[in-house]
Amino acid sequence: MAALGDRMPPIVNKAAALFAIVVGFLIAAEGYRTGSGWIILAGVAALGIGLALLALKISRRNRGA
């Protein structure tokens, strides 16, 4: 099992990031389809959170190199 020094196993962080990216894209697409700016903004925010989590995961992995 992975070390729990980062509070979560690495696969959980990666899965959460990918989930946020997919959900954010779907929410933004639904907002575009309906023409709602607020829904688009919420989707872009979720997409940004997912990308930030993924970048954090990659930077932590590369920090040991």
Phi, psi and omega per residue, in radians:
M1 nan 2.621 -3.125
A2 -1.240 2.679 3.108
A3 -1.148 2.396 -3.087
L4 -1.680 0.444 3.115
G5 -1.147 -0.466 3.116
D6 -1.619 0.225 3.098
R7 1.323 -0.402 3.132
M8 -2.413 2.519 3.027
P9 -1.094 2.616 -3.079
P10 -1.017 -0.556 -3.108
I11 -1.180 -0.519 3.128
V12 -1.208 -0.744 3.129
N13 -1.126 -0.723 3.131
K14 -1.170 -0.729 3.136
A15 -1.135 -0.705 3.121
A16 -1.133 -0.689 3.128
A17 -1.139 -0.825 3.140
L18 -1.136 -0.662 3.096
F19 -1.103 -0.770 3.133
A20 -1.129 -0.633 3.116
I21 -1.143 -0.814 -3.120
V22 -1.145 -0.814 -3.130
V23 -1.140 -0.705 3.111
G24 -1.077 -0.740 3.102
F25 -1.106 -0.755 -3.137
L26 -1.143 -0.686 3.113
I27 -1.155 -0.762 3.121
A28 -1.109 -0.687 3.118
A29 -1.136 -0.693 3.100
E30 -1.158 -0.674 3.084
G31 -1.129 -0.666 3.098
Y32 -1.156 -0.700 -3.113
R33 -1.146 -0.679 -3.127
T34 -1.545 -0.230 3.125
G35 1.426 0.375 -3.118
S36 -1.704 2.052 -3.129
G37 -1.165 -0.615 -3.142
W38 -1.161 -0.680 3.128
I39 -1.211 -0.675 3.071
I40 -1.071 -0.778 3.135
L41 -1.091 -0.700 3.103
A42 -1.139 -0.691 3.103
G43 -1.154 -0.721 3.111
V44 -1.156 -0.636 3.094
A45 -1.122 -0.787 3.106
A46 -1.131 -0.661 3.080
L47 -1.104 -0.745 3.102
G48 -1.119 -0.695 3.098
I49 -1.109 -0.753 3.115
G50 -1.104 -0.729 3.113
L51 -1.160 -0.654 3.104
A52 -1.147 -0.726 3.098
L53 -1.112 -0.692 3.131
L54 -1.197 -0.703 3.089
A55 -1.130 -0.664 3.086
L56 -1.113 -0.716 3.112
K57 -1.085 -0.761 -3.123
I58 -1.191 -0.709 -3.135
S59 -1.180 -0.627 3.077
R60 -1.153 -0.667 3.133
R61 -1.180 -0.684 -3.102
N62 -1.410 -0.244 -3.134
R63 -1.137 -0.578 -3.140
G64 -1.331 -0.271 -3.070
A65 -1.378 nan nan
